Amino acid sequence: MKYDIQYFAQLFVQTAKSTAARRSYKHGISAGEGHIPYDTGATQNSVFISRTSENSAVVRFNGSETPYAVYLQYAMNVGRTNKPNMHNGFLQKFAKDDFVNALRRRQFEVKIR
């Protein structure tokens, strides 16, 4: 097996699309174990590898299907309310927890600094 950037990008997308990666805060109730926002499934299902080269890969959410993903990632509050956005920083949480665990399950040694 060749462990190149394509392998890790595909693993990232596969892990992001897994059932275990889902999290919903619908009606203020936390449901799910992961961090990828999931109410309708559009955000989770729109993850794809946009571009790869020998040394890098770009993984994106399809913006035409989920233009709100950027708000889920960065907004401190939900819309124009004072209600906290519980999905804020979901990509960092996903990478630190879900993706690292996927790597460890495949016997990779991972250290977070």
C-alpha positions in Angstrom: 0.0 0.0 0.0 1.3 3.4 -0.9 0.8 6.0 1.8 0.8 9.2 -0.2 -1.1 12.4 0.0 -4.0 10.9 -2.0 -4.3 8.1 0.5 -4.6 10.5 3.4 -7.0 12.8 1.6 -9.3 9.9 0.7 -9.1 8.7 4.4 -10.0 12.3 5.5 -13.1 12.4 3.2 -14.1 8.8 4.1 -13.9 9.6 7.8 -15.8 12.8 7.4 -18.6 11.0 5.5 -18.9 8.2 8.1 -21.9 7.9 10.4 -19.6 8.2 13.5 -18.5 11.7 12.3 -22.0 13.2 12.6 -23.1 15.8 15.2 -26.4 17.7 15.4 -27.5 20.4 17.8 -31.0 20.5 16.4 -33.4 22.1 18.9 -30.5 22.6 21.4 -30.0 18.8 21.8 -26.6 17.4 21.1 -26.8 14.1 19.0 -24.0 12.2 17.6 -20.4 11.4 18.5 -18.4 13.3 15.8 -18.1 16.9 14.8 -19.3 17.2 11.2 -22.6 19.2 11.2 -25.5 16.9 10.3 -29.2 17.8 10.2 -30.0 17.2 6.6 -26.8 15.5 5.7 -25.9 18.0 3.0 -22.8 19.3 4.7 -21.4 15.9 5.4 -22.2 14.5 2.0 -20.7 17.4 0.1 -17.1 16.8 1.3 -14.8 16.0 -1.6 -11.1 16.1 -2.7 -10.8 19.3 -4.7 -7.2 19.0 -5.8 -4.1 17.0 -5.1 -0.4 17.3 -6.0 2.6 15.4 -4.9 2.9 17.3 -1.6 -0.6 18.6 -0.8 -4.3 18.0 -1.1 -7.3 20.3 -0.8 -10.5 18.9 0.7 -13.6 21.0 0.4 -17.3 21.2 1.0 -19.3 21.8 -2.1 -20.2 25.4 -1.7 -23.1 25.3 -4.2 -24.8 22.6 -2.0 -23.8 24.0 1.4 -23.0 27.7 1.2 -23.6 27.9 5.0 -20.7 25.5 5.9 -18.4 28.5 6.2 -20.8 30.1 8.8 -21.0 26.8 10.7 -17.2 26.8 10.9 -16.5 30.4 11.8 -19.6 32.2 13.1 -19.7 32.7 16.9 -23.5 32.9 17.0 -26.3 31.4 15.0 -27.5 33.9 12.4 -28.3 37.3 13.9 -29.1 35.9 17.3 -27.1 35.7 20.5 -27.4 31.9 20.5 -23.9 30.3 20.4 -23.0 28.4 17.3 -22.2 25.0 18.7 -20.6 23.9 15.4 -18.0 26.7 15.5 -14.5 25.3 14.7 -15.9 21.9 13.7 -13.1 21.2 11.2 -10.4 21.6 13.8 -12.4 19.4 16.2 -12.9 16.8 13.5 -9.2 16.8 12.5 -8.0 16.6 16.1 -10.4 13.9 17.3 -12.2 11.9 14.5 -9.4 12.0 11.8 -6.6 11.3 14.3 -8.6 8.3 15.7 -9.0 7.0 12.1 -5.2 7.2 11.6 -4.6 5.5 14.9 -7.0 2.7 13.9 -4.7 2.1 10.9 -1.7 1.8 13.2 -0.2 5.2 12.4 1.6 6.9 15.3 0.0 10.4 15.9 1.2 13.0 18.3 -0.7 16.2 18.7 1.3 19.3 19.8 
